[in-house]
């Protein structure tokens, strides 16, 4: 039997539930494998990472209440030899540290586009004087309301250098992007890459393995479109998405003011995607045995 190039061969020993996952998982992983190859993550390196993750997930996420997790059970759950399990266990659950510049920048921008004193009647971020002698809003008071560990002048210099902000003819600070959009494949962009994909996949997985769908995870999709219509729908979807994100940010910012705080986190994300999908070529005939 011939196997399509992006469809892994299914083992006869796979359970029906596992076999049903092969095709969607292959589609899910394909763009990630493209990134891995582009960035030099080889198959052996990925195998080592997956081995560690399998052991970690089995150890922490599949522990039985009131019972100690054993090497034998982790080995049974993962298919990894007990010697390897013993070597890899106890590393602790993976922790995603938020880069300091990411946390600070995103919090300042979120306040600028949400707080009423820093926005106009239409909810757009106001141009801000660098400083103010009275209580009037300024870039200095904006930054000071988020952090006092970094001087507002240092933040402004960083933002001007990175193109996040500009100075208008009156010397006021103008926000050039209504959202923090790190680029270039550096640490900030890779942090959001991992965080956003994790949360989207985690929501979808929870909806599959849970007793009933717990999280909203929906999409509107149309196939067979002309390029012009696909581009027009993409542009309109961006407008709708940004309106939704601004509203969610404004309401969350206001709600956080009176919140006592705790250990929970919340994420509201939107994605838009389009591509050219030529008709699939007819499958080739199975090669004859020699």
Phi and psi restraints in degrees (value plus and minus 20) as a CYANA .aco file:
   2 UNK   PHI    -103.0   -63.0
   2 UNK   PSI     126.3   166.3
   3 UNK   PHI    -136.5   -96.5
   3 UNK   PSI     106.8   146.8
   4 UNK   PHI     -74.2   -34.2
   4 UNK   PSI     129.8   169.8
   5 UNK   PHI     -81.5   -41.5
   5 UNK   PSI     -48.6    -8.6
   6 UNK   PHI    -125.0   -85.0
   6 UNK   PSI      -0.3    39.7
   7 UNK   PHI    -140.6  -100.6
   7 UNK   PSI      88.9   128.9
   8 UNK   PHI     -85.8   -45.8
   8 UNK   PSI     128.1   168.1
   9 UNK   PHI     -90.6   -50.6
   9 UNK   PSI     114.7   154.7
  10 UNK   PHI    -111.0   -71.0
  10 UNK   PSI     107.1   147.1
  11 UNK   PHI     -90.4   -50.4
  11 UNK   PSI     124.5   164.5
  12 UNK   PHI     -83.5   -43.5
  12 UNK   PSI     -42.1    -2.1
  13 UNK   PHI    -104.1   -64.1
  13 UNK   PSI     -27.9    12.1
  14 UNK   PHI     -88.4   -48.4
  14 UNK   PSI     121.0   161.0
  15 UNK   PHI     -90.6   -50.6
  15 UNK   PSI     138.5   178.5
  16 UNK   PHI     -75.2   -35.2
  16 UNK   PSI     -58.6   -18.6
  17 UNK   PHI     -85.4   -45.4
  17 UNK   PSI     -61.8   -21.8
  18 UNK   PHI     -88.3   -48.3
  18 UNK   PSI     -61.8   -21.8
  19 UNK   PHI     -81.9   -41.9
  19 UNK   PSI     -56.4   -16.4
  20 UNK   PHI     -87.0   -47.0
  20 UNK   PSI     -40.1    -0.1
  21 UNK   PHI    -105.4   -65.4
  21 UNK   PSI     -35.8     4.2
  22 UNK   PHI     -78.4   -38.4
  22 UNK   PSI     -70.3   -30.3
  23 UNK   PHI     -84.0   -44.0
  23 UNK   PSI     -70.6   -30.6
  24 UNK   PHI     -84.7   -44.7
  24 UNK   PSI     -54.3   -14.3
  25 UNK   PHI     -88.2   -48.2
  25 UNK   PSI     -58.1   -18.1
  26 UNK   PHI     -80.9   -40.9
  26 UNK   PSI     -61.4   -21.4
  27 UNK   PHI     -87.9   -47.9
  27 UNK   PSI     -58.7   -18.7
  28 UNK   PHI     -83.8   -43.8
  28 UNK   PSI     -62.6   -22.6
  29 UNK   PHI    -101.2   -61.2
  29 UNK   PSI     -40.7    -0.7
  30 UNK   PHI     -76.0   -36.0
  30 UNK   PSI     -69.8   -29.8
  31 UNK   PHI     -85.6   -45.6
  31 UNK   PSI     -50.1   -10.1
  32 UNK   PHI     -87.7   -47.7
  32 UNK   PSI     -61.8   -21.8
  33 UNK   PHI     -82.6   -42.6
  33 UNK   PSI     -56.7   -16.7
  34 UNK   PHI     -80.0   -40.0
  34 UNK   PSI     -62.6   -22.6
  35 UNK   PHI     -86.0   -46.0
  35 UNK   PSI     -62.4   -22.4
  36 UNK   PHI     -79.5   -39.5
  36 UNK   PSI     -67.1   -27.1
  37 UNK   PHI     -84.4   -44.4
  37 UNK   PSI     -61.0   -21.0
  38 UNK   PHI     -84.9   -44.9
  38 UNK   PSI     -53.2   -13.2
  39 UNK   PHI    -121.1   -81.1
  39 UNK   PSI     -11.6    28.4
  40 UNK   PHI      62.9   102.9
  40 UNK   PSI      -1.8    38.2
  41 UNK   PHI    -105.2   -65.2
  41 UNK   PSI      86.7   126.7
  42 UNK   PHI     -98.2   -58.2
  42 UNK   PSI     145.6   185.6
  43 UNK   PHI     -80.0   -40.0
  43 UNK   PSI     -64.6   -24.6
  44 UNK   PHI     -79.7   -39.7
  44 UNK   PSI     -59.2   -19.2
  45 UNK   PHI     -85.2   -45.2
  45 UNK   PSI     -61.1   -21.1
  46 UNK   PHI     -85.7   -45.7
  46 UNK   PSI     -57.7   -17.7
  47 UNK   PHI     -80.6   -40.6
  47 UNK   PSI     -62.7   -22.7
  48 UNK   PHI     -82.9   -42.9
  48 UNK   PSI     -61.7   -21.7
  49 UNK   PHI     -84.9   -44.9
  49 UNK   PSI     -63.8   -23.8
  50 UNK   PHI     -84.4   -44.4
  50 UNK   PSI     -56.8   -16.8
  51 UNK   PHI     -81.6   -41.6
  51 UNK   PSI     -63.9   -23.9
  52 UNK   PHI     -84.1   -44.1
  52 UNK   PSI     -61.3   -21.3
  53 UNK   PHI     -88.4   -48.4
  53 UNK   PSI     -59.0   -19.0
  54 UNK   PHI     -79.2   -39.2
  54 UNK   PSI     -66.5   -26.5
  55 UNK   PHI     -85.2   -45.2
  55 UNK   PSI     -62.3   -22.3
  56 UNK   PHI     -83.3   -43.3
  56 UNK   PSI     -65.9   -25.9
  57 UNK   PHI     -85.0   -45.0
  57 UNK   PSI     -64.3   -24.3
  58 UNK   PHI     -84.2   -44.2
  58 UNK   PSI     -58.2   -18.2
  59 UNK   PHI     -88.3   -48.3
  59 UNK   PSI     -62.8   -22.8
  60 UNK   PHI    -118.9   -78.9
  60 UNK   PSI     -58.0   -18.0
  61 UNK   PHI    -109.5   -69.5
  61 UNK   PSI     -36.7     3.3
  62 UNK   PHI    -140.5  -100.5
  62 UNK   PSI       2.8    42.8
  63 UNK   PHI     -91.1   -51.1
  63 UNK   PSI     122.6   162.6
  64 UNK   PHI    -106.9   -66.9
  64 UNK   PSI     117.2   157.2
  65 UNK   PHI     -80.6   -40.6
  65 UNK   PSI     109.4   149.4
  66 UNK   PHI      58.9    98.9
  66 UNK   PSI     -17.8    22.2
  67 UNK   PHI    -145.7  -105.7
  67 UNK   PSI     124.1   164.1
  68 UNK   PHI     -96.6   -56.6
  68 UNK   PSI     112.2   152.2
  69 UNK   PHI     -91.4   -51.4
  69 UNK   PSI     109.7   149.7
  70 UNK   PHI    -127.2   -87.2
  70 UNK   PSI     139.6   179.6
  71 UNK   PHI     -80.7   -40.7
  71 UNK   PSI     -57.7   -17.7
  72 UNK   PHI     -84.5   -44.5
  72 UNK   PSI     -61.7   -21.7
  73 UNK   PHI     -89.5   -49.5
  73 UNK   PSI     -60.9   -20.9
  74 UNK   PHI     -81.7   -41.7
  74 UNK   PSI     -60.2   -20.2
  75 UNK   PHI     -83.7   -43.7
  75 UNK   PSI     -60.9   -20.9
  76 UNK   PHI     -85.8   -45.8
  76 UNK   PSI     -60.2   -20.2
  77 UNK   PHI     -89.9   -49.9
  77 UNK   PSI     -53.6   -13.6
  78 UNK   PHI    -124.7   -84.7
  78 UNK   PSI     -41.0    -1.0
  79 UNK   PHI      58.4    98.4
  79 UNK   PSI      -8.8    31.2
  80 UNK   PHI    -116.5   -76.5
  80 UNK   PSI     118.7   158.7
  81 UNK   PHI     -79.0   -39.0
  81 UNK   PSI     125.7   165.7
  82 UNK   PHI     -79.1   -39.1
  82 UNK   PSI     -52.8   -12.8
  83 UNK   PHI     -82.1   -42.1
  83 UNK   PSI     -63.3   -23.3
  84 UNK   PHI     -88.1   -48.1
  84 UNK   PSI     -59.2   -19.2
  85 UNK   PHI     -79.8   -39.8
  85 UNK   PSI     -65.6   -25.6
  86 UNK   PHI     -81.9   -41.9
  86 UNK   PSI     -57.5   -17.5
  87 UNK   PHI     -91.1   -51.1
  87 UNK   PSI     -54.3   -14.3
  88 UNK   PHI    -114.1   -74.1
  88 UNK   PSI     -37.0     3.0
  89 UNK   PHI     -90.2   -50.2
  89 UNK   PSI     137.1   177.1
  90 UNK   PHI      65.2   105.2
  90 UNK   PSI     -13.6    26.4
  91 UNK   PHI     -94.4   -54.4
  91 UNK   PSI     -36.2     3.8
  92 UNK   PHI      69.1   109.1
  92 UNK   PSI     137.1   177.1
  93 UNK   PHI     -86.8   -46.8
  93 UNK   PSI     121.4   161.4
  94 UNK   PHI     -78.8   -38.8
  94 UNK   PSI     119.4   159.4
  95 UNK   PHI    -139.3   -99.3
  95 UNK   PSI     110.9   150.9
  96 UNK   PHI    -120.4   -80.4
  96 UNK   PSI      86.1   126.1
  97 UNK   PHI     -99.8   -59.8
  97 UNK   PSI     114.8   154.8
  98 UNK   PHI    -103.3   -63.3
  98 UNK   PSI      99.5   139.5
  99 UNK   PHI     -75.7   -35.7
  99 UNK   PSI     118.3   158.3
 100 UNK   PHI     -76.2   -36.2
 100 UNK   PSI     -63.1   -23.1
 101 UNK   PHI     -86.5   -46.5
 101 UNK   PSI     -52.2   -12.2
 102 UNK   PHI     -86.7   -46.7
 102 UNK   PSI     -69.4   -29.4
 103 UNK   PHI     -82.1   -42.1
 103 UNK   PSI     -67.1   -27.1
 104 UNK   PHI     -85.2   -45.2
 104 UNK   PSI     -68.2   -28.2
 105 UNK   PHI     -83.9   -43.9
 105 UNK   PSI     -65.6   -25.6
 106 UNK   PHI     -85.1   -45.1
 106 UNK   PSI     -56.2   -16.2
 107 UNK   PHI     -89.1   -49.1
 107 UNK   PSI     -59.5   -19.5
 108 UNK   PHI     -86.9   -46.9
 108 UNK   PSI     -65.3   -25.3
 109 UNK   PHI     -84.3   -44.3
 109 UNK   PSI     -60.6   -20.6
 110 UNK   PHI     -79.6   -39.6
 110 UNK   PSI     -58.6   -18.6
 111 UNK   PHI     -90.7   -50.7
 111 UNK   PSI     -59.0   -19.0
 112 UNK   PHI     -84.0   -44.0
 112 UNK   PSI     -58.0   -18.0
 113 UNK   PHI    -112.8   -72.8
 113 UNK   PSI     -18.6    21.4
 114 UNK   PHI    -142.7  -102.7
 114 UNK   PSI     -60.1   -20.1
 115 UNK   PHI     -89.3   -49.3
 115 UNK   PSI     112.1   152.1
 116 UNK   PHI     -77.6   -37.6
 116 UNK   PSI     -55.1   -15.1
 117 UNK   PHI     -89.9   -49.9
 117 UNK   PSI     -34.7     5.3
 118 UNK   PHI    -131.5   -91.5
 118 UNK   PSI     -10.6    29.4
 119 UNK   PHI    -149.5  -109.5
 119 UNK   PSI     139.3   179.3
 120 UNK   PHI    -109.7   -69.7
 120 UNK   PSI    -190.7  -150.7
 121 UNK   PHI     -84.9   -44.9
 121 UNK   PSI     -44.8    -4.8
 122 UNK   PHI    -112.4   -72.4
 122 UNK   PSI     -15.5    24.5
 123 UNK   PHI      62.2   102.2
 123 UNK   PSI      -6.3    33.7
 124 UNK   PHI    -110.1   -70.1
 124 UNK   PSI     124.8   164.8
 125 UNK   PHI     -83.6   -43.6
 125 UNK   PSI     111.9   151.9
 126 UNK   PHI     -98.4   -58.4
 126 UNK   PSI     129.0   169.0
 127 UNK   PHI     -84.7   -44.7
 127 UNK   PSI     117.0   157.0
 128 UNK   PHI    -140.2  -100.2
 128 UNK   PSI     114.5   154.5
 129 UNK   PHI     -84.1   -44.1
 129 UNK   PSI     133.0   173.0
 130 UNK   PHI     -80.4   -40.4
 130 UNK   PSI     -61.8   -21.8
 131 UNK   PHI    -166.2  -126.2
 131 UNK   PSI     144.8   184.8
 132 UNK   PHI    -163.7  -123.7
 132 UNK   PSI     116.0   156.0
 133 UNK   PHI     -98.5   -58.5
 133 UNK   PSI     -44.4    -4.4
 134 UNK   PHI    -120.1   -80.1
 134 UNK   PSI    -174.7  -134.7
 135 UNK   PHI    -111.5   -71.5
 135 UNK   PSI     -12.2    27.8
 136 UNK   PHI     -85.4   -45.4
 136 UNK   PSI     125.5   165.5
 137 UNK   PHI     -79.5   -39.5
 137 UNK   PSI     121.5   161.5
 138 UNK   PHI    -169.3  -129.3
 138 UNK   PSI     147.4   187.4
 139 UNK   PHI     -82.8   -42.8
 139 UNK   PSI     -56.0   -16.0
 140 UNK   PHI     -82.6   -42.6
 140 UNK   PSI     -65.6   -25.6
 141 UNK   PHI     -90.2   -50.2
 141 UNK   PSI     -51.0   -11.0
 142 UNK   PHI     -81.3   -41.3
 142 UNK   PSI     -69.9   -29.9
 143 UNK   PHI     -88.0   -48.0
 143 UNK   PSI     -62.1   -22.1
 144 UNK   PHI     -83.7   -43.7
 144 UNK   PSI     -46.8    -6.8
 145 UNK   PHI     -93.4   -53.4
 145 UNK   PSI     -32.2     7.8
 146 UNK   PHI    -127.7   -87.7
 146 UNK   PSI     -64.7   -24.7
 147 UNK   PHI    -171.9  -131.9
 147 UNK   PSI     125.3   165.3
 148 UNK   PHI    -135.0   -95.0
 148 UNK   PSI     -10.4    29.6
 149 UNK   PHI    -102.0   -62.0
 149 UNK   PSI     -38.1     1.9
 150 UNK   PHI    -149.5  -109.5
 150 UNK   PSI     116.1   156.1
 151 UNK   PHI     -88.6   -48.6
 151 UNK   PSI     119.7   159.7
 152 UNK   PHI     -75.8   -35.8
 152 UNK   PSI     -54.6   -14.6
 153 UNK   PHI     -83.7   -43.7
 153 UNK   PSI     -58.1   -18.1
 154 UNK   PHI     -86.3   -46.3
 154 UNK   PSI     -59.2   -19.2
 155 UNK   PHI     -84.7   -44.7
 155 UNK   PSI     -63.4   -23.4
 156 UNK   PHI     -82.8   -42.8
 156 UNK   PSI     -64.5   -24.5
 157 UNK   PHI     -80.5   -40.5
 157 UNK   PSI     -61.0   -21.0
 158 UNK   PHI     -83.9   -43.9
 158 UNK   PSI     -64.2   -24.2
 159 UNK   PHI     -88.0   -48.0
 159 UNK   PSI     -59.7   -19.7
 160 UNK   PHI     -83.2   -43.2
 160 UNK   PSI     -59.8   -19.8
 161 UNK   PHI     -86.7   -46.7
 161 UNK   PSI     -56.5   -16.5
 162 UNK   PHI    -110.0   -70.0
 162 UNK   PSI     -23.9    16.1
 163 UNK   PHI      60.8   100.8
 163 UNK   PSI      -6.7    33.3
 164 UNK   PHI     -95.2   -55.2
 164 UNK   PSI     -48.5    -8.5
 165 UNK   PHI    -157.2  -117.2
 165 UNK   PSI     144.2   184.2
 166 UNK   PHI    -164.7  -124.7
 166 UNK   PSI     146.1   186.1
 167 UNK   PHI    -125.6   -85.6
 167 UNK   PSI     111.0   151.0
 168 UNK   PHI    -104.9   -64.9
 168 UNK   PSI    -195.3  -155.3
 169 UNK   PHI     -85.2   -45.2
 169 UNK   PSI     -38.1     1.9
 170 UNK   PHI    -115.7   -75.7
 170 UNK   PSI     -15.7    24.3
 171 UNK   PHI      60.9   100.9
 171 UNK   PSI      -9.3    30.7
 172 UNK   PHI    -102.9   -62.9
 172 UNK   PSI     133.5   173.5
 173 UNK   PHI    -106.3   -66.3
 173 UNK   PSI     107.1   147.1
 174 UNK   PHI    -137.5   -97.5
 174 UNK   PSI     109.2   149.2
 175 UNK   PHI     -95.0   -55.0
 175 UNK   PSI     104.3   144.3
 176 UNK   PHI    -110.1   -70.1
 176 UNK   PSI     -40.1    -0.1
 177 UNK   PHI    -151.5  -111.5
 177 UNK   PSI     113.1   153.1
 178 UNK   PHI    -100.6   -60.6
 178 UNK   PSI     -18.3    21.7
 179 UNK   PHI    -170.4  -130.4
 179 UNK   PSI     136.0   176.0
 180 UNK   PHI     -99.3   -59.3
 180 UNK   PSI      92.3   132.3
 181 UNK   PHI    -141.1  -101.1
 181 UNK   PSI      57.9    97.9
 182 UNK   PHI     -85.2   -45.2
 182 UNK   PSI     125.3   165.3
 183 UNK   PHI    -154.3  -114.3
 183 UNK   PSI     158.2   198.2
 184 UNK   PHI      65.7   105.7
 184 UNK   PSI     -17.8    22.2
 185 UNK   PHI      53.1    93.1
 185 UNK   PSI      -2.6    37.4
 186 UNK   PHI    -101.2   -61.2
 186 UNK   PSI    -193.6  -153.6
 187 UNK   PHI     -77.1   -37.1
 187 UNK   PSI     -65.8   -25.8
 188 UNK   PHI     -80.6   -40.6
 188 UNK   PSI     -65.2   -25.2
 189 UNK   PHI     -85.9   -45.9
 189 UNK   PSI     -60.9   -20.9
 190 UNK   PHI     -87.6   -47.6
 190 UNK   PSI     -51.4   -11.4
 191 UNK   PHI     -81.9   -41.9
 191 UNK   PSI     -69.1   -29.1
 192 UNK   PHI     -88.9   -48.9
 192 UNK   PSI     -51.6   -11.6
 193 UNK   PHI     -76.5   -36.5
 193 UNK   PSI     -70.2   -30.2
 194 UNK   PHI     -88.6   -48.6
 194 UNK   PSI     -62.3   -22.3
 195 UNK   PHI     -86.3   -46.3
 195 UNK   PSI     -70.2   -30.2
 196 UNK   PHI     -88.7   -48.7
 196 UNK   PSI     -62.8   -22.8
 197 UNK   PHI     -85.5   -45.5
 197 UNK   PSI     -59.6   -19.6
 198 UNK   PHI     -78.1   -38.1
 198 UNK   PSI     -67.9   -27.9
 199 UNK   PHI     -88.1   -48.1
 199 UNK   PSI     -58.0   -18.0
 200 UNK   PHI     -85.1   -45.1
 200 UNK   PSI     -68.6   -28.6
 201 UNK   PHI     -85.5   -45.5
 201 UNK   PSI     -60.6   -20.6
 202 UNK   PHI     -81.9   -41.9
 202 UNK   PSI     -59.9   -19.9
 203 UNK   PHI     -83.6   -43.6
 203 UNK   PSI     -64.3   -24.3
 204 UNK   PHI     -85.7   -45.7
 204 UNK   PSI     -60.6   -20.6
 205 UNK   PHI     -85.6   -45.6
 205 UNK   PSI     -62.0   -22.0
 206 UNK   PHI     -81.1   -41.1
 206 UNK   PSI     -56.6   -16.6
 207 UNK   PHI     -88.5   -48.5
 207 UNK   PSI     -46.6    -6.6
 208 UNK   PHI    -102.1   -62.1
 208 UNK   PSI     -67.0   -27.0
 209 UNK   PHI    -106.0   -66.0
 209 UNK   PSI     -37.4     2.6
 210 UNK   PHI     -96.7   -56.7
 210 UNK   PSI     147.9   187.9
 211 UNK   PHI     -89.1   -49.1
 211 UNK   PSI     -49.2    -9.2
 212 UNK   PHI    -171.7  -131.7
 212 UNK   PSI     134.1   174.1
 213 UNK   PHI     -75.6   -35.6
 213 UNK   PSI     108.7   148.7
 214 UNK   PHI    -124.4   -84.4
 214 UNK   PSI     -53.5   -13.5
 215 UNK   PHI    -135.7   -95.7
 215 UNK   PSI     129.8   169.8
 216 UNK   PHI     -93.6   -53.6
 216 UNK   PSI     104.2   144.2
 217 UNK   PHI    -170.3  -130.3
 217 UNK   PSI      67.3   107.3
 218 UNK   PHI    -148.8  -108.8
 218 UNK   PSI     143.0   183.0
 219 UNK   PHI    -171.0  -131.0
 219 UNK   PSI     128.5   168.5
 220 UNK   PHI    -123.9   -83.9
 220 UNK   PSI     106.2   146.2
 221 UNK   PHI    -162.6  -122.6
 221 UNK   PSI     119.4   159.4
 222 UNK   PHI    -152.3  -112.3
 222 UNK   PSI     116.8   156.8
 223 UNK   PHI    -130.7   -90.7
 223 UNK   PSI     148.6   188.6
 224 UNK   PHI      49.0    89.0
 224 UNK   PSI      13.3    53.3
 225 UNK   PHI    -115.1   -75.1
 225 UNK   PSI     138.0   178.0
 226 UNK   PHI     -93.5   -53.5
 226 UNK   PSI     139.4   179.4
 227 UNK   PHI     -81.7   -41.7
 227 UNK   PSI     -60.5   -20.5
 228 UNK   PHI     -82.0   -42.0
 228 UNK   PSI     -64.5   -24.5
 229 UNK   PHI     -88.5   -48.5
 229 UNK   PSI     -60.4   -20.4
 230 UNK   PHI     -80.4   -40.4
 230 UNK   PSI     -61.3   -21.3
 231 UNK   PHI     -87.9   -47.9
 231 UNK   PSI     -58.6   -18.6
 232 UNK   PHI     -86.4   -46.4
 232 UNK   PSI     -62.0   -22.0
 233 UNK   PHI     -86.0   -46.0
 233 UNK   PSI     -56.1   -16.1
 234 UNK   PHI     -83.1   -43.1
 234 UNK   PSI     -65.7   -25.7
 235 UNK   PHI     -82.2   -42.2
 235 UNK   PSI     -62.5   -22.5
 236 UNK   PHI     -88.4   -48.4
 236 UNK   PSI     -58.0   -18.0
 237 UNK   PHI     -82.7   -42.7
 237 UNK   PSI     -56.4   -16.4
 238 UNK   PHI     -81.9   -41.9
 238 UNK   PSI     -62.0   -22.0
 239 UNK   PHI     -82.8   -42.8
 239 UNK   PSI     -67.0   -27.0
 240 UNK   PHI     -81.6   -41.6
 240 UNK   PSI     -63.1   -23.1
 241 UNK   PHI     -84.1   -44.1
 241 UNK   PSI     -64.3   -24.3
 242 UNK   PHI     -84.9   -44.9
 242 UNK   PSI     -57.2   -17.2
 243 UNK   PHI     -81.3   -41.3
 243 UNK   PSI     -63.6   -23.6
 244 UNK   PHI     -85.3   -45.3
 244 UNK   PSI     -61.8   -21.8
 245 UNK   PHI     -85.8   -45.8
 245 UNK   PSI     -60.6   -20.6
 246 UNK   PHI     -83.3   -43.3
 246 UNK   PSI     -63.3   -23.3
 247 UNK   PHI     -85.2   -45.2
 247 UNK   PSI     -63.6   -23.6
 248 UNK   PHI     -83.1   -43.1
 248 UNK   PSI     -60.1   -20.1
 249 UNK   PHI     -85.6   -45.6
 249 UNK   PSI     -62.8   -22.8
 250 UNK   PHI     -83.3   -43.3
 250 UNK   PSI     -64.4   -24.4
 251 UNK   PHI     -88.7   -48.7
 251 UNK   PSI     -58.6   -18.6
 252 UNK   PHI     -87.0   -47.0
 252 UNK   PSI     -60.8   -20.8
 253 UNK   PHI     -80.5   -40.5
 253 UNK   PSI     -65.0   -25.0
 254 UNK   PHI     -85.9   -45.9
 254 UNK   PSI     -60.9   -20.9
 255 UNK   PHI     -87.0   -47.0
 255 UNK   PSI     -51.6   -11.6
 256 UNK   PHI     -89.7   -49.7
 256 UNK   PSI     -41.2    -1.2
 257 UNK   PHI     -79.3   -39.3
 257 UNK   PSI     -61.8   -21.8
 258 UNK   PHI    -120.3   -80.3
 258 UNK   PSI     -13.6    26.4
 259 UNK   PHI    -101.2   -61.2
 259 UNK   PSI     114.0   154.0
 260 UNK   PHI     -91.3   -51.3
 260 UNK   PSI     -34.0     6.0
 261 UNK   PHI      70.0   110.0
 261 UNK   PSI     141.3   181.3
 262 UNK   PHI    -199.2  -159.2
 262 UNK   PSI    -177.1  -137.1
 263 UNK   PHI    -121.5   -81.5
 263 UNK   PSI     -18.0    22.0
 264 UNK   PHI    -109.6   -69.6
 264 UNK   PSI     135.8   175.8
 265 UNK   PHI    -152.7  -112.7
 265 UNK   PSI     140.3   180.3
 266 UNK   PHI    -159.3  -119.3
 266 UNK   PSI     122.3   162.3
 267 UNK   PHI    -159.3  -119.3
 267 UNK   PSI     111.8   151.8
 268 UNK   PHI    -143.5  -103.5
 268 UNK   PSI      90.0   130.0
 269 UNK   PHI    -143.7  -103.7
 269 UNK   PSI     134.6   174.6
 270 UNK   PHI    -157.4  -117.4
 270 UNK   PSI     121.0   161.0
 271 UNK   PHI    -151.2  -111.2
 271 UNK   PSI     131.7   171.7
 272 UNK   PHI    -150.5  -110.5
 272 UNK   PSI     114.0   154.0
 273 UNK   PHI    -165.9  -125.9
 273 UNK   PSI     123.8   163.8
 274 UNK   PHI    -166.5  -126.5
 274 UNK   PSI     134.8   174.8
 275 UNK   PHI    -177.0  -137.0
 275 UNK   PSI     143.4   183.4
 276 UNK   PHI    -108.6   -68.6
 276 UNK   PSI     103.8   143.8
 277 UNK   PHI    -140.4  -100.4
 277 UNK   PSI      67.4   107.4
 278 UNK   PHI     -80.0   -40.0
 278 UNK   PSI     133.0   173.0
 279 UNK   PHI     -76.9   -36.9
 279 UNK   PSI     117.8   157.8
 280 UNK   PHI     -86.1   -46.1
 280 UNK   PSI     118.1   158.1
 281 UNK   PHI     -92.5   -52.5
 281 UNK   PSI     134.2   174.2
 282 UNK   PHI     -83.4   -43.4
 282 UNK   PSI     118.7   158.7
 283 UNK   PHI     -81.3   -41.3
 283 UNK   PSI     121.0   161.0
 284 UNK   PHI     -92.2   -52.2
 284 UNK   PSI     132.6   172.6
 285 UNK   PHI     -90.8   -50.8
 285 UNK   PSI     125.6   165.6
 286 UNK   PHI     -77.4   -37.4
 286 UNK   PSI     118.9   158.9
 287 UNK   PHI     -89.5   -49.5
 287 UNK   PSI     118.8   158.8
 288 UNK   PHI     -97.0   -57.0
 288 UNK   PSI     122.6   162.6
 289 UNK   PHI     -86.9   -46.9
 289 UNK   PSI     120.8   160.8
